[in-house]
């Protein structure tokens, strides 16, 4: 945040409009993404930013910013996690347990 401080709180009290718009968009998107897991917090944040309920807003879309390379890497991570879980079950190890039974 220190790197961007001047963009938000300029010495002449005029913030950079692009920085504020980016921050606003990011906070609204985060509020919409966490709404299923944190309904009250996300609704309070969304109402303060937009004046409307997060539960009446549409879920965020990618907006044409999908990264095929990143999606491929995440698919590999999901496959690895699935194989690791199957190996633990086959070995009879308890999932999530760090201590011997």
CORGIRA-V676956 format. One record per pair of residues at least 6 apart in sequence whose C-alpha atoms are under 8 Angstrom apart, sorted by the first residue. I is the first residue (numbers start at 1). J is the second residue. Records with the same first field share a line. If there is no record, write none. Layout:
BEGIN
I=J ; J
END
This chain:
BEGIN
6=15
7=15 ; 16 ; 19
8=14 ; 15 ; 16 ; 19 ; 20
9=15
10=16
24=49
28=45 ; 46 ; 49 ; 50
29=60
31=42 ; 43 ; 45 ; 46 ; 54
32=42 ; 46 ; 54 ; 57 ; 58 ; 59 ; 60
33=59 ; 60
34=42
35=41 ; 42 ; 43 ; 54 ; 55
42=54
43=53 ; 54 ; 55
44=53
46=52 ; 53 ; 54
47=53 ; 54
85=95
88=94 ; 95
89=95
END
